[in-house]
Protein backbone atom coordinates (compact mmCIF):
# COMPACT_ATOMS: atom_id res chain seq x y z
CA UNK A 1 0.00 0.00 0.00
CA UNK A 2 1.20 3.49 -0.84
CA UNK A 3 -0.16 6.73 0.58
CA UNK A 4 0.72 10.29 1.49
CA UNK A 5 2.44 10.56 4.86
CA UNK A 6 1.38 12.97 7.60
CA UNK A 7 2.83 14.22 10.87
CA UNK A 8 1.20 11.24 12.58
CA UNK A 9 3.70 9.05 10.70
CA UNK A 10 6.77 10.97 11.92
CA UNK A 11 8.02 8.44 14.47
CA UNK A 12 7.68 5.50 12.09
CA UNK A 13 9.31 7.45 9.24
CA UNK A 14 12.29 8.51 11.36
CA UNK A 15 12.78 4.99 12.66
CA UNK A 16 12.83 3.69 9.10
CA UNK A 17 15.18 6.37 7.73
CA UNK A 18 17.69 5.92 10.53
CA UNK A 19 18.40 2.40 9.30
CA UNK A 20 20.50 4.13 6.61
CA UNK A 21 21.44 7.59 7.89
CA UNK A 22 23.66 8.25 4.85
CA UNK A 23 21.11 7.25 2.21
CA UNK A 24 18.30 9.03 4.01
CA UNK A 25 20.28 12.15 4.99
CA UNK A 26 18.37 14.66 2.87
CA UNK A 27 14.99 13.36 4.00
CA UNK A 28 15.99 13.19 7.66
CA UNK A 29 17.35 16.74 7.55
CA UNK A 30 14.28 18.18 5.88
CA UNK A 31 11.95 16.23 8.13
CA UNK A 32 13.71 17.44 11.28
CA UNK A 33 13.68 21.03 10.08
CA UNK A 34 10.34 21.31 8.34
CA UNK A 35 8.14 18.30 9.16
CA UNK A 36 6.04 16.02 6.96
CA UNK A 37 3.28 18.50 6.14
CA UNK A 38 3.66 20.41 2.87
CA UNK A 39 3.82 24.17 3.45
CA UNK A 40 3.99 25.56 -0.08
CA UNK A 41 5.98 28.66 0.91
CA UNK A 42 8.79 26.47 2.26
CA UNK A 43 11.05 25.20 -0.54
CA UNK A 44 12.22 22.25 1.59
CA UNK A 45 8.73 21.02 2.38
CA UNK A 46 6.96 18.67 0.04
CA UNK A 47 4.67 15.70 -0.46
CA UNK A 48 5.97 12.51 1.15
CA UNK A 49 4.67 9.16 -0.05
CA UNK A 50 5.22 6.04 2.02
CA UNK A 51 5.06 2.42 0.90
CA UNK A 52 3.83 -0.04 3.52
CA UNK A 53 4.09 -3.83 3.47
CA UNK A 54 2.09 -5.64 6.17
CA UNK A 55 1.98 -2.39 8.14
CA UNK A 56 5.75 -1.81 7.96
CA UNK A 57 7.16 1.18 6.14
CA UNK A 58 9.65 0.00 3.48
CA UNK A 59 10.04 3.06 1.26
CA UNK A 60 9.72 6.86 1.23
CA UNK A 61 9.25 8.98 -1.91
CA UNK A 62 9.36 12.75 -1.34
CA UNK A 63 8.66 15.49 -3.90
CA UNK A 64 10.03 18.77 -2.56
CA UNK A 65 8.77 22.22 -3.47
CA UNK A 66 12.30 23.09 -4.63
CA UNK A 67 11.88 20.52 -7.42
CA UNK A 68 13.85 17.54 -6.12
CA UNK A 69 12.78 13.91 -5.76
CA UNK A 70 14.87 11.91 -3.27
CA UNK A 71 13.62 8.32 -2.83
CA UNK A 72 14.78 5.65 -0.42
CA UNK A 73 13.45 2.12 -0.24
CA UNK A 74 14.26 -1.48 0.46
CA UNK A 75 15.03 -3.88 -2.39
CA UNK A 76 11.46 -4.57 -3.37
CA UNK A 77 10.31 -4.72 -7.01
CA UNK A 78 6.84 -3.82 -5.86
CA UNK A 79 8.12 -0.57 -4.35
CA UNK A 80 9.91 0.47 -7.56
CA UNK A 81 6.80 -0.17 -9.67
CA UNK A 82 4.54 1.82 -7.34
CA UNK A 83 7.03 4.68 -6.94
CA UNK A 84 7.54 4.86 -10.72
CA UNK A 85 3.76 5.10 -11.25
CA UNK A 86 3.67 8.19 -9.03
CA UNK A 87 6.81 9.68 -10.60
CA UNK A 88 5.16 9.50 -14.03
CA UNK A 89 2.38 11.74 -12.76
CA UNK A 90 4.53 14.20 -10.82
CA UNK A 91 6.83 16.92 -12.10
CA UNK A 92 10.34 17.15 -10.65
CA UNK A 93 13.58 18.73 -11.79
CA UNK A 94 16.14 16.54 -10.05
CA UNK A 95 16.15 12.85 -9.12
CA UNK A 96 18.93 12.47 -6.58
CA UNK A 97 20.34 9.94 -4.12
CA UNK A 98 22.33 6.75 -3.75
CA UNK A 99 22.61 4.86 -7.02
CA UNK A 100 20.99 1.77 -5.50
CA UNK A 101 17.79 3.85 -5.11
CA UNK A 102 17.95 6.06 -8.19
CA UNK A 103 19.04 3.66 -10.96
CA UNK A 104 16.09 1.22 -10.70
CA UNK A 105 13.62 4.11 -10.85
CA UNK A 106 15.53 5.87 -13.62
CA UNK A 107 15.45 2.70 -15.71
CA UNK A 108 11.66 2.67 -15.48
CA UNK A 109 10.78 6.35 -15.97
CA UNK A 110 13.59 7.61 -18.25
CA UNK A 111 11.64 6.78 -21.41
CA UNK A 112 8.81 9.05 -20.26
CA UNK A 113 10.85 11.92 -18.81
CA UNK A 114 13.10 14.17 -20.87
CA UNK A 115 16.51 13.73 -19.26
CA UNK A 116 18.80 16.77 -19.31
CA UNK A 117 21.80 15.19 -17.59
CA UNK A 118 22.86 11.97 -15.87
CA UNK A 119 25.68 12.52 -13.38
CA UNK A 120 27.64 9.64 -11.87
CA UNK A 121 29.01 10.72 -8.50
CA UNK A 122 30.60 9.34 -5.37
CA UNK A 123 29.21 9.79 -1.89
CA UNK A 124 32.20 10.60 0.32
CA UNK A 125 32.47 10.26 4.11
CA UNK A 126 35.21 11.87 6.19
CA UNK A 127 36.37 9.80 9.17
CA UNK A 128 40.05 10.77 8.97
CA UNK A 129 40.02 14.57 8.78
CA UNK A 130 43.23 16.31 7.69
CA UNK A 131 42.59 20.08 7.91
CA UNK A 132 43.76 22.83 5.58
CA UNK A 133 44.05 26.52 6.50
CA UNK A 134 45.10 29.40 4.24
CA UNK A 135 46.51 32.64 5.62
CA UNK A 136 44.76 35.98 5.05
CA UNK A 137 41.34 34.42 4.52
CA UNK A 138 38.24 34.76 6.67
CA UNK A 139 34.86 33.01 6.80
CA UNK A 140 31.44 34.62 7.12
CA UNK A 141 27.94 33.17 7.25
CA UNK A 142 25.61 34.31 4.47
CA UNK A 143 23.14 35.45 7.12
CA UNK A 144 25.70 37.75 8.74
CA UNK A 145 26.91 39.88 5.82
CA UNK A 146 25.33 42.38 3.42
CA UNK A 147 22.25 40.65 2.06
CA UNK A 148 22.61 42.03 -1.46
CA UNK A 149 26.22 40.86 -1.70
CA UNK A 150 25.26 37.38 -0.46
CA UNK A 151 22.31 37.10 -2.85
CA UNK A 152 24.30 38.19 -5.90
CA UNK A 153 27.19 35.83 -5.17
CA UNK A 154 24.89 32.86 -4.61
CA UNK A 155 22.96 33.61 -7.81
CA UNK A 156 26.25 33.74 -9.70
CA UNK A 157 27.43 30.49 -8.10
CA UNK A 158 24.25 28.65 -9.09
CA UNK A 159 24.34 30.07 -12.61
CA UNK A 160 28.03 29.46 -13.35
CA UNK A 161 28.68 26.42 -11.18
CA UNK A 162 25.42 24.49 -11.29
CA UNK A 163 23.64 25.84 -14.39
CA UNK A 164 20.63 26.94 -12.38
CA UNK A 165 18.95 30.33 -12.44
CA UNK A 166 17.38 31.71 -9.26
CA UNK A 167 15.55 34.99 -8.75
CA UNK A 168 16.66 37.28 -5.89
CA UNK A 169 13.54 36.25 -3.96
CA UNK A 170 14.28 32.52 -4.39
CA UNK A 171 17.89 33.11 -3.34
CA UNK A 172 16.81 34.90 -0.18
CA UNK A 173 14.80 31.81 0.74
CA UNK A 174 17.90 29.66 0.22
CA UNK A 175 19.64 31.83 2.81
CA UNK A 176 16.76 32.23 5.25
CA UNK A 177 15.12 28.79 5.25
CA UNK A 178 17.93 27.00 7.06
CA UNK A 179 18.26 25.78 10.63
CA UNK A 180 21.06 26.95 12.91
CA UNK A 181 23.29 23.98 12.09
CA UNK A 182 23.05 24.48 8.33
CA UNK A 183 25.82 27.02 7.91
CA UNK A 184 26.16 28.77 4.56
CA UNK A 185 29.76 29.92 4.48
CA UNK A 186 31.62 32.40 2.31
CA UNK A 187 35.40 32.53 2.08
CA UNK A 188 36.56 36.15 1.91
CA UNK A 189 39.88 37.53 0.66
CA UNK A 190 40.65 41.26 0.93
CA UNK A 191 36.99 42.00 1.61
CA UNK A 192 35.80 40.06 -1.47
CA UNK A 193 33.72 36.87 -1.49
CA UNK A 194 35.62 34.32 -3.58
CA UNK A 195 34.11 30.96 -2.60
CA UNK A 196 31.09 29.35 -0.96
CA UNK A 197 30.00 26.05 0.57
CA UNK A 198 27.16 25.08 2.87
CA UNK A 199 25.63 22.31 4.91
CA UNK A 200 22.70 20.98 2.92
CA UNK A 201 21.51 18.14 5.15
CA UNK A 202 21.61 17.58 8.91
CA UNK A 203 20.92 14.40 10.85
CA UNK A 204 21.77 13.21 14.34
CA UNK A 205 24.93 11.60 12.91
CA UNK A 206 26.09 13.57 9.87
CA UNK A 207 26.26 16.97 8.19
CA UNK A 208 26.27 16.81 4.40
CA UNK A 209 28.23 19.51 2.57
CA UNK A 210 27.16 20.94 -0.79
CA UNK A 211 27.15 23.99 -3.02
CA UNK A 212 30.95 24.23 -3.25
CA UNK A 213 31.89 26.98 -5.71
CA UNK A 214 34.88 29.24 -6.35
CA UNK A 215 34.95 32.21 -8.70
CA UNK A 216 36.62 31.29 -11.97
CA UNK A 217 39.40 33.88 -11.57
CA UNK A 218 40.17 32.62 -8.04
CA UNK A 219 40.51 28.92 -8.77
CA UNK A 220 43.64 26.83 -8.26
CA UNK A 221 44.32 28.73 -5.04
CA UNK A 222 42.86 26.01 -2.75
CA UNK A 223 39.97 28.25 -1.65
CA UNK A 224 37.33 25.57 -2.29
CA UNK A 225 39.37 23.04 -0.36
CA UNK A 226 39.84 25.52 2.49
CA UNK A 227 36.14 26.29 2.88
CA UNK A 228 35.23 22.59 2.86
CA UNK A 229 37.94 22.05 5.49
CA UNK A 230 36.42 24.77 7.67
CA UNK A 231 32.97 23.17 7.45
CA UNK A 232 34.49 19.78 8.30
CA UNK A 233 36.14 21.31 11.37
CA UNK A 234 32.81 22.70 12.59
CA UNK A 235 30.93 19.48 11.85
CA UNK A 236 33.44 17.33 13.73
CA UNK A 237 33.36 19.77 16.65
CA UNK A 238 29.63 18.97 16.89
CA UNK A 239 30.48 15.27 17.13
CA UNK A 240 29.17 14.47 13.65
CA UNK A 241 30.59 13.06 10.42
CA UNK A 242 31.14 15.29 7.34
CA UNK A 243 29.83 13.89 4.05
CA UNK A 244 29.46 15.17 0.50
CA UNK A 245 28.93 14.02 -3.07
CA UNK A 246 31.33 14.72 -5.94
CA UNK A 247 31.23 13.94 -9.64
CA UNK A 248 33.45 10.98 -10.43
CA UNK A 249 34.95 12.81 -13.43
CA UNK A 250 35.80 15.92 -11.39
CA UNK A 251 39.35 14.73 -10.74
CA UNK A 252 40.68 17.93 -9.05
CA UNK A 253 37.79 17.98 -6.56
CA UNK A 254 38.08 14.25 -5.85
CA UNK A 255 41.80 14.64 -5.13
CA UNK A 256 41.21 17.67 -2.92
CA UNK A 257 38.55 15.90 -0.83
CA UNK A 258 40.68 12.78 -0.46
CA UNK A 259 43.56 14.88 0.94
CA UNK A 260 41.09 16.30 3.49
CA UNK A 261 40.34 12.76 4.69
CA UNK A 262 37.26 11.87 2.64
CA UNK A 263 36.81 8.39 1.18
CA UNK A 264 34.24 6.72 -1.07
CA UNK A 265 31.21 5.30 0.74
CA UNK A 266 28.73 4.55 -2.07
CA UNK A 267 27.81 5.41 -5.64
CA UNK A 268 25.57 8.43 -6.06
CA UNK A 269 23.41 9.68 -8.94
CA UNK A 270 22.05 13.09 -9.87
CA UNK A 271 19.59 13.03 -12.78
CA UNK A 272 18.18 16.32 -14.06
CA UNK A 273 14.88 16.30 -15.91
CA UNK A 274 13.17 18.88 -18.08
CA UNK A 275 9.97 20.14 -16.50
N, C-alpha and C positions, 0 to 999 in steps of 0.2 A: 504494500500500500504506500502511496505517495501523497503527501499533502503539504500545505503551507504550514510552517512552524510559527508558534506564538511565544510570548514571554513565559507561558506556562510550561513550555518545553525546555527552558533554559538549563535546568540542572541536568537533564538527560543529554542535551546537546553538548554541554561542556564535558561531561563524563566521557562521551564518545570521542570528541575531538582530542582530548588529552591522551588518548591511546597513541597518537602520533603528533606530538607537539610541533615538529618541524613541518610536516605536511599540512597541518591545520593552522599554521601560524597566523595567516591573514584573517581567517574566520574567527579564531579565538580573539585576536586583537580588536577586530571590529565589534565583536559581540560584547567584549568587556567594556569597550568605550561607548557603544551606541545602542546595544540591545538588539533583540530580534524583531521588534516592530519597525515597519518602514515609515520613517519620517522623510517626506519627499525633499525637504529643504536641506537634509543632511546627505552629502555626497557618499558617505561611507555607511549609510543605511541601505537596506534593500529588501527584496523578497527572498526568504529562505525556504527551500523545499527540503523535506526530510523523507527518506525512504525507510519504511519499517517492515521487518520480517518477524512474524510471530511476536509482535509488540516491541521488538528490539530495534533501535535505530542503527542502520548499517550504511547510511550515506547522507551527505548534506550537499545541496546544490543552491548556492546563493547567486542572485543577480543584483549587483550593487548599482545605486543611482549614478555612480561615476562611470558606469559602462563596463565593468569587469564581471566575469563569471569565473568563480574559483571553486571547483568541485572537489570533494573528497569522498571516498567510498571504499568499501571492502570489495574483494575480488568476486563480484557477483554479476553474471551476464544479465540477470534480470534488472539490476540497478542501472547498468549502462543503457539498456534499451529504454527504460522509463525516463531516465535523465535526458537522453537524446530526443525523445518525443517532446519534452518540454522545451529543450534548447531550439528545436525547429520553430517553435511558436514565439520565442522571445528574441528580442534584439539585444545584442551585446557587442562591444567593441574589442574586448580582449578576453581570451580564454587562457588562463594562467594557472600554473601549479606544477607539482611533481609529474614527471613524464608518465609514471604508472597510472595516474588519474587522467591526464589530459589526452594521451595518445589514443586510448580506446574510444573516447568520445569524439575526438577529431576524426578518426577513421569512419565514424558513422555519419557525422553531420557535414563533413567538408565538401561533399558533392552538392549540398544545398545552401551553403554559405559561401560568399565570395571572400576568399582568403587573401589578405593583403601581404602578410609575412608570416613565416614559420621559423621561429628562433630557437635553436638548440642551445641550452645553457646548462651550467653546473650550479647546484646548490651547495654553497661553501659554508662550513662551520669552523669557528676559530676556538680551539681549545689549547693553543700553544702560542699565545700572543707575544709578538716581538715588536715593540712600539717604535714609531718614527716621529721625531720632532724636527721642525725647521725653524731656524732663528728668524726673528723679525717678522713673524706672522702672528696673527691673533684670530680668535674665533668669536663669533657673535651669533646669537639665536635670531632667526628671522622675525620673531615677535618683539625683539628688543631694539631694533634699529629702525631708521626711517622707512615707513611703510611703502612709499613710492619706490624707493631704491630696491627694497626686497621684492616687490611685485614685478618690477621690470626685469630684474635679474632672473627670477624664476621663470617668467614668460620666455625669456631668451633661452634659458637652459632647456625648457621643454621643446621649444621650436627647433633649436640647433642640435640638441643632444638626443632627443627622443621623438622628433618629428610629430609633435603634438602642438596644437594651437589652443591656448586658453585666453579667455577674456580677462581683463583686470578683476572683474567681480568673481569669476571662478578661481582665480589665483589667490584672492584674499581668503576664500573659503579653504583653500589648501593650507594656508598659514594658520587660520583661526580654528579650524575643526580638527584639533589635535589634542590629545591628553598631555599631561605634564611630562610624561616619560618619553614622548615622541618628539625629541629635539629635532629642529630643522636648523642645521648649522651652515654658516658661511665662513669661509677662510678669507681673511682680509690682509692685504699687503699695501702698505703706504696709503691707508684709508680707502682702498678700492677693493670691492668684492671680486675675487678671482675664481672661487670654486664653491660648490655646495655639496651637501650630502645630508640625509635625514634618516630617522628611524621610521619605517613604514608599517611595522607590525610589532606588537608587544604582547607577550604571554607571561605566565608566571615563571618560565624557564629561559626564554630567549628574547632578544631584540633583533629584529631584522632590518638591515641597512639597505637603503635604496637611493635613487635619484642622484647618483654621483656624477658630477659634471664640472669640468674646468674650461674656462674661456680658451678659445683656440690659440690666441697669442700668448697664453700663459702655460701651455702644456709642456711636458718634458722637464718640469721643474719640481716634480714630486708633490705638487699641491693636492692632487686627488688622493694620493696615498696618505698624505699627512692628515687630511680631514677624516678619512676612514679610520686611521689610527686613533684620532682623538675620540671619535664615537666609540670605538672598541674600548678605549680606556674607561669611558664613562659607563658603558654597559657592564663591564667586568666589575667595576666598583659597586654596582648594584647587585652583584652576585649572580649575573645572568650570562648567557652565552651569546656572542655576536654571530650573526649569520648574514648571508647575502647571496644573490644570484648574479652570475656573470656569463656573458656569451662565451661559448667554447672557442670561437674564432677570434676573440678579443685577446690576443696573446699578451700585449703589454699589461692589461688589467689583471689577467690571470697571474702573471709573474709577480706583479706588485702585491696582490692579495696573499699569494703563497708566502712571500717574504715577511708579511705581517703575521703569519701563523695560521692562515686559513687552509683548509684541505677539503677535497671533494667529499660530499656526503651522499648525493643522489643526483640523478639527471632531472633537469627542469625544462619546461617548455613554455614559451610565450607565443601565442597565436593571435594575430590581429585580423579582425574581420571588418569588412565594409558594412556600414549600417545604412 
